Amino acid sequence: MLVVTTPNVEGKEIKKYYGLVSGEAILGANIFKDIFAGIRDIVGGRSAAYEKELRKAKEIAVSEMMIQAKSLGANAVVGVDLDYETIGKGNMLMVSASGTAVTIE
């Protein structure tokens, strides 16, 4: 299934619109990752633990969105938007993906 952030696909025509589809993922980051991330923030650099969790959450959210689109009969999702949030005291990561399910030819 094709998933794009643009409102259309170059060289393809949208034949049918199915409407909004979405997927969400909420993942907890454990205390050891939080401590390690805090140390990285103090000394500089990137937090590989958080980056890995964000990638994982994005993959889950997009996958759920694609499953929903496929169940409607779509072969693509256009206009995809990804949103990232922290929940609670910053120990939960939420990613939501939404877009419009379509059939393209």
Backbone as XML, in Angstrom:
<?xml version="1.0"?>
<chain id="A" units="angstrom">
  <residue number="1" name="MET">
    <atom name="N" x="0.845" y="-1.174" z="0.000"/>
    <atom name="CA" x="0.000" y="0.000" z="0.000"/>
    <atom name="C" x="0.891" y="1.239" z="0.000"/>
  </residue>
  <residue number="2" name="LEU">
    <atom name="N" x="0.546" y="2.187" z="-0.849"/>
    <atom name="CA" x="1.292" y="3.436" z="-0.938"/>
    <atom name="C" x="0.795" y="4.397" z="0.132"/>
  </residue>
  <residue number="3" name="VAL">
    <atom name="N" x="1.713" y="4.981" z="0.888"/>
    <atom name="CA" x="1.386" y="5.952" z="1.934"/>
    <atom name="C" x="2.235" y="7.185" z="1.688"/>
  </residue>
  <residue number="4" name="VAL">
    <atom name="N" x="1.567" y="8.335" z="1.457"/>
    <atom name="CA" x="2.289" y="9.566" z="1.147"/>
    <atom name="C" x="1.740" y="10.740" z="1.947"/>
  </residue>
  <residue number="5" name="THR">
    <atom name="N" x="2.586" y="11.738" z="2.159"/>
    <atom name="CA" x="2.167" y="12.938" z="2.877"/>
    <atom name="C" x="1.528" y="13.967" z="1.949"/>
  </residue>
  <residue number="6" name="THR">
    <atom name="N" x="1.684" y="13.782" z="0.659"/>
    <atom name="CA" x="1.123" y="14.713" z="-0.323"/>
    <atom name="C" x="-0.365" y="14.423" z="-0.543"/>
  </residue>
  <residue number="7" name="PRO">
    <atom name="N" x="-1.124" y="15.411" z="-1.054"/>
    <atom name="CA" x="-2.558" y="15.197" z="-1.258"/>
    <atom name="C" x="-2.893" y="14.342" z="-2.477"/>
  </residue>
  <residue number="8" name="ASN">
    <atom name="N" x="-1.911" y="14.054" z="-3.311"/>
    <atom name="CA" x="-2.121" y="13.204" z="-4.483"/>
    <atom name="C" x="-0.816" y="12.497" z="-4.818"/>
  </residue>
  <residue number="9" name="VAL">
    <atom name="N" x="-0.868" y="11.634" z="-5.820"/>
    <atom name="CA" x="0.308" y="10.882" z="-6.246"/>
    <atom name="C" x="0.576" y="11.253" z="-7.696"/>
  </residue>
  <residue number="10" name="GLU">
    <atom name="N" x="1.757" y="11.793" z="-7.934"/>
    <atom name="CA" x="2.107" y="12.227" z="-9.292"/>
    <atom name="C" x="1.981" y="11.073" z="-10.283"/>
  </residue>
  <residue number="11" name="GLY">
    <atom name="N" x="1.298" y="11.352" z="-11.400"/>
    <atom name="CA" x="1.131" y="10.353" z="-12.441"/>
    <atom name="C" x="0.008" y="9.369" z="-12.185"/>
  </residue>
  <residue number="12" name="LYS">
    <atom name="N" x="-0.666" y="9.493" z="-11.066"/>
    <atom name="CA" x="-1.780" y="8.596" z="-10.726"/>
    <atom name="C" x="-3.044" y="9.433" z="-10.505"/>
  </residue>
  <residue number="13" name="GLU">
    <atom name="N" x="-4.176" y="8.808" z="-10.773"/>
    <atom name="CA" x="-5.456" y="9.487" z="-10.576"/>
    <atom name="C" x="-6.193" y="8.834" z="-9.417"/>
  </residue>
  <residue number="14" name="ILE">
    <atom name="N" x="-6.747" y="9.663" z="-8.533"/>
    <atom name="CA" x="-7.548" y="9.140" z="-7.434"/>
    <atom name="C" x="-8.932" y="8.818" z="-7.987"/>
  </residue>
  <residue number="15" name="LYS">
    <atom name="N" x="-9.303" y="7.558" z="-7.902"/>
    <atom name="CA" x="-10.582" y="7.092" z="-8.443"/>
    <atom name="C" x="-11.696" y="7.080" z="-7.400"/>
  </residue>
  <residue number="16" name="LYS">
    <atom name="N" x="-11.320" y="6.872" z="-6.133"/>
    <atom name="CA" x="-12.334" y="6.803" z="-5.082"/>
    <atom name="C" x="-11.744" y="7.246" z="-3.750"/>
  </residue>
  <residue number="17" name="TYR">
    <atom name="N" x="-12.517" y="8.011" z="-2.998"/>
    <atom name="CA" x="-12.145" y="8.438" z="-1.651"/>
    <atom name="C" x="-12.968" y="7.645" z="-0.648"/>
  </residue>
  <residue number="18" name="TYR">
    <atom name="N" x="-12.301" y="7.113" z="0.382"/>
    <atom name="CA" x="-12.990" y="6.343" z="1.416"/>
    <atom name="C" x="-13.132" y="7.115" z="2.721"/>
  </residue>
  <residue number="19" name="GLY">
    <atom name="N" x="-12.368" y="8.162" z="2.877"/>
    <atom name="CA" x="-12.448" y="8.956" z="4.098"/>
    <atom name="C" x="-11.223" y="8.825" z="4.979"/>
  </residue>
  <residue number="20" name="LEU">
    <atom name="N" x="-11.327" y="9.398" z="6.148"/>
    <atom name="CA" x="-10.226" y="9.469" z="7.103"/>
    <atom name="C" x="-9.932" y="8.099" z="7.714"/>
  </residue>
  <residue number="21" name="VAL">
    <atom name="N" x="-8.644" y="7.790" z="7.780"/>
    <atom name="CA" x="-8.187" y="6.591" z="8.491"/>
    <atom name="C" x="-7.090" y="7.028" z="9.456"/>
  </residue>
  <residue number="22" name="SER">
    <atom name="N" x="-6.941" y="6.268" z="10.533"/>
    <atom name="CA" x="-5.924" y="6.658" z="11.517"/>
    <atom name="C" x="-5.389" y="5.438" z="12.250"/>
  </residue>
  <residue number="23" name="GLY">
    <atom name="N" x="-4.282" y="5.642" z="12.902"/>
    <atom name="CA" x="-3.665" y="4.623" z="13.738"/>
    <atom name="C" x="-2.930" y="5.313" z="14.871"/>
  </residue>
  <residue number="24" name="GLU">
    <atom name="N" x="-2.902" y="4.685" z="16.006"/>
    <atom name="CA" x="-2.246" y="5.270" z="17.172"/>
    <atom name="C" x="-1.365" y="4.233" z="17.855"/>
  </residue>
  <residue number="25" name="ALA">
    <atom name="N" x="-0.345" y="4.727" z="18.511"/>
    <atom name="CA" x="0.520" y="3.861" z="19.318"/>
    <atom name="C" x="0.966" y="4.637" z="20.543"/>
  </residue>
  <residue number="26" name="ILE">
    <atom name="N" x="0.850" y="4.010" z="21.693"/>
    <atom name="CA" x="1.324" y="4.601" z="22.940"/>
    <atom name="C" x="2.286" y="3.604" z="23.560"/>
  </residue>
  <residue number="27" name="LEU">
    <atom name="N" x="3.513" y="4.043" z="23.773"/>
    <atom name="CA" x="4.544" y="3.171" z="24.334"/>
    <atom name="C" x="5.148" y="3.809" z="25.569"/>
  </residue>
  <residue number="28" name="GLY">
    <atom name="N" x="5.432" y="2.988" z="26.546"/>
    <atom name="CA" x="6.088" y="3.474" z="27.753"/>
    <atom name="C" x="7.595" y="3.370" z="27.612"/>
  </residue>
  <residue number="29" name="ALA">
    <atom name="N" x="8.291" y="4.351" z="28.158"/>
    <atom name="CA" x="9.754" y="4.305" z="28.204"/>
    <atom name="C" x="10.128" y="3.993" z="29.649"/>
  </residue>
  <residue number="30" name="ASN">
    <atom name="N" x="10.853" y="2.898" z="29.865"/>
    <atom name="CA" x="11.116" y="2.484" z="31.244"/>
    <atom name="C" x="12.114" y="3.410" z="31.943"/>
  </residue>
  <residue number="31" name="ILE">
    <atom name="N" x="12.225" y="3.262" z="33.234"/>
    <atom name="CA" x="13.029" y="4.152" z="34.080"/>
    <atom name="C" x="14.503" y="4.149" z="33.693"/>
  </residue>
  <residue number="32" name="PHE">
    <atom name="N" x="15.041" y="3.000" z="33.261"/>
    <atom name="CA" x="16.456" y="2.961" z="32.892"/>
    <atom name="C" x="16.719" y="3.776" z="31.626"/>
  </residue>
  <residue number="33" name="LYS">
    <atom name="N" x="15.804" y="3.707" z="30.681"/>
    <atom name="CA" x="15.942" y="4.524" z="29.476"/>
    <atom name="C" x="15.836" y="6.001" z="29.834"/>
  </residue>
  <residue number="34" name="ASP">
    <atom name="N" x="14.922" y="6.338" z="30.768"/>
    <atom name="CA" x="14.766" y="7.731" z="31.188"/>
    <atom name="C" x="16.046" y="8.266" z="31.828"/>
  </residue>
  <residue number="35" name="ILE">
    <atom name="N" x="16.661" y="7.464" z="32.675"/>
    <atom name="CA" x="17.902" y="7.893" z="33.330"/>
    <atom name="C" x="19.003" y="8.081" z="32.291"/>
  </residue>
  <residue number="36" name="PHE">
    <atom name="N" x="19.151" y="7.119" z="31.381"/>
    <atom name="CA" x="20.172" y="7.212" z="30.344"/>
    <atom name="C" x="19.936" y="8.430" z="29.454"/>
  </residue>
  <residue number="37" name="ALA">
    <atom name="N" x="18.669" y="8.666" z="29.090"/>
    <atom name="CA" x="18.342" y="9.820" z="28.249"/>
    <atom name="C" x="18.683" y="11.116" z="28.983"/>
  </residue>
  <residue number="38" name="GLY">
    <atom name="N" x="18.436" y="11.168" z="30.282"/>
    <atom name="CA" x="18.761" y="12.358" z="31.063"/>
    <atom name="C" x="20.254" y="12.638" z="31.066"/>
  </residue>
  <residue number="39" name="ILE">
    <atom name="N" x="21.059" y="11.591" z="31.190"/>
    <atom name="CA" x="22.518" y="11.756" z="31.150"/>
    <atom name="C" x="22.957" y="12.251" z="29.782"/>
  </residue>
  <residue number="40" name="ARG">
    <atom name="N" x="22.385" y="11.703" z="28.713"/>
    <atom name="CA" x="22.727" y="12.131" z="27.347"/>
    <atom name="C" x="22.354" y="13.595" z="27.150"/>
  </residue>
  <residue number="41" name="ASP">
    <atom name="N" x="21.215" y="14.013" z="27.724"/>
    <atom name="CA" x="20.801" y="15.404" z="27.589"/>
    <atom name="C" x="21.788" y="16.339" z="28.287"/>
  </residue>
  <residue number="42" name="ILE">
    <atom name="N" x="22.370" y="15.886" z="29.396"/>
    <atom name="CA" x="23.320" y="16.718" z="30.138"/>
    <atom name="C" x="24.638" y="16.834" z="29.380"/>
  </residue>
  <residue number="43" name="VAL">
    <atom name="N" x="25.154" y="15.732" z="28.868"/>
    <atom name="CA" x="26.462" y="15.747" z="28.213"/>
    <atom name="C" x="26.362" y="15.984" z="26.709"/>
  </residue>
  <residue number="44" name="GLY">
    <atom name="N" x="25.172" y="16.032" z="26.189"/>
    <atom name="CA" x="24.984" y="16.250" z="24.753"/>
    <atom name="C" x="24.848" y="14.944" z="24.015"/>
  </residue>
  <residue number="45" name="GLY">
    <atom name="N" x="24.511" y="15.036" z="22.774"/>
    <atom name="CA" x="24.354" y="13.834" z="21.962"/>
    <atom name="C" x="22.901" y="13.473" z="21.784"/>
  </residue>
  <residue number="46" name="ARG">
    <atom name="N" x="22.699" y="12.320" z="21.206"/>
    <atom name="CA" x="21.353" y="11.851" z="20.914"/>
    <atom name="C" x="20.975" y="10.713" z="21.842"/>
  </residue>
  <residue number="47" name="SER">
    <atom name="N" x="19.687" y="10.585" z="22.106"/>
    <atom name="CA" x="19.201" y="9.496" z="22.935"/>
    <atom name="C" x="18.712" y="8.364" z="22.038"/>
  </residue>
  <residue number="48" name="ALA">
    <atom name="N" x="19.554" y="7.381" z="21.822"/>
    <atom name="CA" x="19.212" y="6.258" z="20.951"/>
    <atom name="C" x="17.995" y="5.500" z="21.471"/>
  </residue>
  <residue number="49" name="ALA">
    <atom name="N" x="17.845" y="5.417" z="22.793"/>
    <atom name="CA" x="16.715" y="4.689" z="23.371"/>
    <atom name="C" x="15.395" y="5.349" z="22.976"/>
  </residue>
  <residue number="50" name="TYR">
    <atom name="N" x="15.324" y="6.667" z="23.108"/>
    <atom name="CA" x="14.088" y="7.366" z="22.737"/>
    <atom name="C" x="13.864" y="7.332" z="21.234"/>
  </residue>
  <residue number="51" name="GLU">
    <atom name="N" x="14.929" y="7.461" z="20.451"/>
    <atom name="CA" x="14.788" y="7.407" z="18.993"/>
    <atom name="C" x="14.226" y="6.053" z="18.564"/>
  </residue>
  <residue number="52" name="LYS">
    <atom name="N" x="14.697" y="4.993" z="19.194"/>
    <atom name="CA" x="14.210" y="3.654" z="18.871"/>
    <atom name="C" x="12.732" y="3.522" z="19.226"/>
  </residue>
  <residue number="53" name="GLU">
    <atom name="N" x="12.337" y="4.024" z="20.378"/>
    <atom name="CA" x="10.932" y="3.960" z="20.794"/>
    <atom name="C" x="10.046" y="4.784" z="19.859"/>
  </residue>
  <residue number="54" name="LEU">
    <atom name="N" x="10.509" y="5.952" z="19.446"/>
    <atom name="CA" x="9.723" y="6.775" z="18.521"/>
    <atom name="C" x="9.546" y="6.083" z="17.177"/>
  </residue>
  <residue number="55" name="ARG">
    <atom name="N" x="10.612" y="5.483" z="16.657"/>
    <atom name="CA" x="10.517" y="4.748" z="15.392"/>
    <atom name="C" x="9.516" y="3.604" z="15.503"/>
  </residue>
  <residue number="56" name="LYS">
    <atom name="N" x="9.601" y="2.875" z="16.611"/>
    <atom name="CA" x="8.706" y="1.741" z="16.844"/>
    <atom name="C" x="7.248" y="2.210" z="16.898"/>
  </residue>
  <residue number="57" name="ALA">
    <atom name="N" x="6.994" y="3.291" z="17.617"/>
    <atom name="CA" x="5.635" y="3.829" z="17.732"/>
    <atom name="C" x="5.122" y="4.315" z="16.383"/>
  </residue>
  <residue number="58" name="LYS">
    <atom name="N" x="5.985" y="4.954" z="15.598"/>
    <atom name="CA" x="5.580" y="5.426" z="14.266"/>
    <atom name="C" x="5.204" y="4.257" z="13.377"/>
  </residue>
  <residue number="59" name="GLU">
    <atom name="N" x="6.008" y="3.205" z="13.395"/>
    <atom name="CA" x="5.731" y="2.025" z="12.574"/>
    <atom name="C" x="4.394" y="1.385" z="12.951"/>
  </residue>
  <residue number="60" name="ILE">
    <atom name="N" x="4.106" y="1.307" z="14.230"/>
    <atom name="CA" x="2.839" y="0.728" z="14.689"/>
    <atom name="C" x="1.663" y="1.595" z="14.240"/>
  </residue>
  <residue number="61" name="ALA">
    <atom name="N" x="1.757" y="2.906" z="14.443"/>
    <atom name="CA" x="0.666" y="3.812" z="14.073"/>
    <atom name="C" x="0.389" y="3.779" z="12.574"/>
  </residue>
  <residue number="62" name="VAL">
    <atom name="N" x="1.438" y="3.821" z="11.760"/>
    <atom name="CA" x="1.260" y="3.785" z="10.301"/>
    <atom name="C" x="0.698" y="2.436" z="9.873"/>
  </residue>
  <residue number="63" name="SER">
    <atom name="N" x="1.177" y="1.359" z="10.476"/>
    <atom name="CA" x="0.682" y="0.024" z="10.148"/>
    <atom name="C" x="-0.814" y="-0.102" z="10.452"/>
  </residue>
  <residue number="64" name="GLU">
    <atom name="N" x="-1.249" y="0.384" z="11.610"/>
    <atom name="CA" x="-2.668" y="0.350" z="11.965"/>
    <atom name="C" x="-3.497" y="1.175" z="10.982"/>
  </residue>
  <residue number="65" name="MET">
    <atom name="N" x="-2.984" y="2.319" z="10.569"/>
    <atom name="CA" x="-3.676" y="3.165" z="9.601"/>
    <atom name="C" x="-3.829" y="2.426" z="8.272"/>
  </residue>
  <residue number="66" name="MET">
    <atom name="N" x="-2.774" y="1.755" z="7.838"/>
    <atom name="CA" x="-2.809" y="1.000" z="6.584"/>
    <atom name="C" x="-3.807" y="-0.155" z="6.655"/>
  </residue>
  <residue number="67" name="ILE">
    <atom name="N" x="-3.863" y="-0.838" z="7.778"/>
    <atom name="CA" x="-4.815" y="-1.946" z="7.955"/>
    <atom name="C" x="-6.242" y="-1.422" z="7.845"/>
  </residue>
  <residue number="68" name="GLN">
    <atom name="N" x="-6.505" y="-0.281" z="8.462"/>
    <atom name="CA" x="-7.839" y="0.307" z="8.395"/>
    <atom name="C" x="-8.179" y="0.688" z="6.955"/>
  </residue>
  <residue number="69" name="ALA">
    <atom name="N" x="-7.227" y="1.292" z="6.230"/>
    <atom name="CA" x="-7.450" y="1.690" z="4.838"/>
    <atom name="C" x="-7.723" y="0.463" z="3.972"/>
  </residue>
  <residue number="70" name="LYS">
    <atom name="N" x="-6.941" y="-0.588" z="4.157"/>
    <atom name="CA" x="-7.117" y="-1.811" z="3.367"/>
    <atom name="C" x="-8.485" y="-2.429" z="3.617"/>
  </residue>
  <residue number="71" name="SER">
    <atom name="N" x="-8.958" y="-2.379" z="4.858"/>
    <atom name="CA" x="-10.268" y="-2.956" z="5.184"/>
    <atom name="C" x="-11.407" y="-2.210" z="4.487"/>
  </residue>
  <residue number="72" name="LEU">
    <atom name="N" x="-11.150" y="-0.966" z="4.102"/>
    <atom name="CA" x="-12.151" y="-0.186" z="3.371"/>
    <atom name="C" x="-12.087" y="-0.434" z="1.869"/>
  </residue>
  <residue number="73" name="GLY">
    <atom name="N" x="-11.022" y="-1.092" z="1.396"/>
    <atom name="CA" x="-10.842" y="-1.353" z="-0.019"/>
    <atom name="C" x="-9.863" y="-0.411" z="-0.701"/>
  </residue>
  <residue number="74" name="ALA">
    <atom name="N" x="-9.182" y="0.416" z="0.067"/>
    <atom name="CA" x="-8.222" y="1.384" z="-0.484"/>
    <atom name="C" x="-6.913" y="0.711" z="-0.854"/>
  </residue>
  <residue number="75" name="ASN">
    <atom name="N" x="-6.177" y="1.334" z="-1.777"/>
    <atom name="CA" x="-4.838" y="0.843" z="-2.109"/>
    <atom name="C" x="-3.768" y="1.904" z="-1.840"/>
  </residue>
  <residue number="76" name="ALA">
    <atom name="N" x="-4.190" y="3.030" z="-1.231"/>
    <atom name="CA" x="-3.246" y="4.098" z="-0.885"/>
    <atom name="C" x="-3.839" y="4.979" z="0.209"/>
  </residue>
  <residue number="77" name="VAL">
    <atom name="N" x="-2.957" y="5.686" z="0.896"/>
    <atom name="CA" x="-3.375" y="6.702" z="1.865"/>
    <atom name="C" x="-2.621" y="7.974" z="1.520"/>
  </residue>
  <residue number="78" name="VAL">
    <atom name="N" x="-3.358" y="9.054" z="1.283"/>
    <atom name="CA" x="-2.741" y="10.332" z="0.925"/>
    <atom name="C" x="-2.937" y="11.343" z="2.055"/>
  </residue>
  <residue number="79" name="GLY">
    <atom name="N" x="-2.141" y="12.410" z="2.016"/>
    <atom name="CA" x="-2.262" y="13.471" z="3.010"/>
    <atom name="C" x="-1.945" y="13.013" z="4.417"/>
  </residue>
  <residue number="80" name="VAL">
    <atom name="N" x="-1.002" y="12.097" z="4.562"/>
    <atom name="CA" x="-0.689" y="11.531" z="5.874"/>
    <atom name="C" x="0.000" y="12.562" z="6.767"/>
  </residue>
  <residue number="81" name="ASP">
    <atom name="N" x="-0.451" y="12.596" z="8.017"/>
    <atom name="CA" x="0.123" y="13.484" z="9.026"/>
    <atom name="C" x="0.504" y="12.638" z="10.236"/>
  </residue>
  <residue number="82" name="LEU">
    <atom name="N" x="1.710" y="12.863" z="10.748"/>
    <atom name="CA" x="2.176" y="12.174" z="11.956"/>
    <atom name="C" x="2.273" y="13.184" z="13.086"/>
  </residue>
  <residue number="83" name="ASP">
    <atom name="N" x="1.727" y="12.829" z="14.233"/>
    <atom name="CA" x="1.805" y="13.683" z="15.420"/>
    <atom name="C" x="2.478" y="12.909" z="16.539"/>
  </residue>
  <residue number="84" name="TYR">
    <atom name="N" x="3.369" y="13.583" z="17.260"/>
    <atom name="CA" x="4.106" y="12.996" z="18.377"/>
    <atom name="C" x="3.767" y="13.767" z="19.645"/>
  </residue>
  <residue number="85" name="GLU">
    <atom name="N" x="3.486" y="13.057" z="20.723"/>
    <atom name="CA" x="3.145" y="13.677" z="22.003"/>
    <atom name="C" x="3.729" y="12.859" z="23.142"/>
  </residue>
  <residue number="86" name="THR">
    <atom name="N" x="3.909" y="13.501" z="24.285"/>
    <atom name="CA" x="4.229" y="12.769" z="25.510"/>
    <atom name="C" x="2.988" y="12.804" z="26.380"/>
  </residue>
  <residue number="87" name="ILE">
    <atom name="N" x="2.782" y="11.740" z="27.128"/>
    <atom name="CA" x="1.606" y="11.625" z="27.983"/>
    <atom name="C" x="2.081" y="11.419" z="29.410"/>
  </residue>
  <residue number="88" name="GLY">
    <atom name="N" x="1.308" y="11.944" z="30.334"/>
    <atom name="CA" x="1.665" y="11.813" z="31.748"/>
    <atom name="C" x="2.830" y="12.725" z="32.069"/>
  </residue>
  <residue number="89" name="LYS">
    <atom name="N" x="3.766" y="12.213" z="32.820"/>
    <atom name="CA" x="4.937" y="13.005" z="33.223"/>
    <atom name="C" x="6.089" y="12.781" z="32.257"/>
  </residue>
  <residue number="90" name="GLY">
    <atom name="N" x="5.748" y="12.587" z="31.000"/>
    <atom name="CA" x="6.779" y="12.405" z="29.987"/>
    <atom name="C" x="7.294" y="10.989" z="29.872"/>
  </residue>
  <residue number="91" name="ASN">
    <atom name="N" x="6.623" y="10.029" z="30.557"/>
    <atom name="CA" x="7.112" y="8.655" z="30.511"/>
    <atom name="C" x="6.352" y="7.776" z="29.527"/>
  </residue>
  <residue number="92" name="MET">
    <atom name="N" x="5.433" y="8.373" z="28.776"/>
    <atom name="CA" x="4.705" y="7.654" z="27.740"/>
    <atom name="C" x="4.833" y="8.445" z="26.442"/>
  </residue>
  <residue number="93" name="LEU">
    <atom name="N" x="5.061" y="7.724" z="25.357"/>
    <atom name="CA" x="5.173" y="8.347" z="24.042"/>
    <atom name="C" x="3.963" y="7.959" z="23.211"/>
  </residue>
  <residue number="94" name="MET">
    <atom name="N" x="3.350" y="8.951" z="22.565"/>
    <atom name="CA" x="2.212" y="8.659" z="21.705"/>
    <atom name="C" x="2.497" y="9.165" z="20.301"/>
  </residue>
  <residue number="95" name="VAL">
    <atom name="N" x="2.220" y="8.325" z="19.323"/>
    <atom name="CA" x="2.316" y="8.716" z="17.925"/>
    <atom name="C" x="0.978" y="8.415" z="17.285"/>
  </residue>
  <residue number="96" name="SER">
    <atom name="N" x="0.442" y="9.385" z="16.559"/>
    <atom name="CA" x="-0.779" y="9.134" z="15.805"/>
    <atom name="C" x="-0.502" y="9.443" z="14.335"/>
  </residue>
  <residue number="97" name="ALA">
    <atom name="N" x="-1.084" y="8.617" z="13.478"/>
    <atom name="CA" x="-0.960" y="8.784" z="12.027"/>
    <atom name="C" x="-2.370" y="8.871" z="11.469"/>
  </residue>
  <residue number="98" name="SER">
    <atom name="N" x="-2.610" y="9.845" z="10.592"/>
    <atom name="CA" x="-3.921" y="9.949" z="9.972"/>
    <atom name="C" x="-3.759" y="10.393" z="8.525"/>
  </residue>
  <residue number="99" name="GLY">
    <atom name="N" x="-4.711" y="10.017" z="7.708"/>
    <atom name="CA" x="-4.689" y="10.370" z="6.297"/>
    <atom name="C" x="-6.011" y="10.011" z="5.653"/>
  </residue>
  <residue number="100" name="THR">
    <atom name="N" x="-6.076" y="10.163" z="4.343"/>
    <atom name="CA" x="-7.284" y="9.847" z="3.588"/>
    <atom name="C" x="-7.057" y="8.583" z="2.769"/>
  </residue>
  <residue number="101" name="ALA">
    <atom name="N" x="-7.909" y="7.596" z="2.985"/>
    <atom name="CA" x="-7.833" y="6.340" z="2.249"/>
    <atom name="C" x="-8.436" y="6.548" z="0.865"/>
  </residue>
  <residue number="102" name="VAL">
    <atom name="N" x="-7.708" y="6.095" z="-0.171"/>
    <atom name="CA" x="-8.151" y="6.283" z="-1.557"/>
    <atom name="C" x="-7.814" y="5.057" z="-2.393"/>
  </residue>
  <residue number="103" name="THR">
    <atom name="N" x="-8.428" y="5.002" z="-3.568"/>
    <atom name="CA" x="-8.017" y="4.059" z="-4.594"/>
    <atom name="C" x="-7.397" y="4.882" z="-5.705"/>
  </residue>
  <residue number="104" name="ILE">
    <atom name="N" x="-6.176" y="4.529" z="-6.090"/>
    <atom name="CA" x="-5.500" y="5.231" z="-7.187"/>
    <atom name="C" x="-5.265" y="4.266" z="-8.337"/>
  </residue>
  <residue number="105" name="GLU">
    <atom name="N" x="-5.193" y="4.834" z="-9.538"/>
    <atom name="CA" x="-4.868" y="4.038" z="-10.732"/>
    <atom name="C" x="-3.867" y="4.797" z="-11.562"/>
  </residue>
</chain>
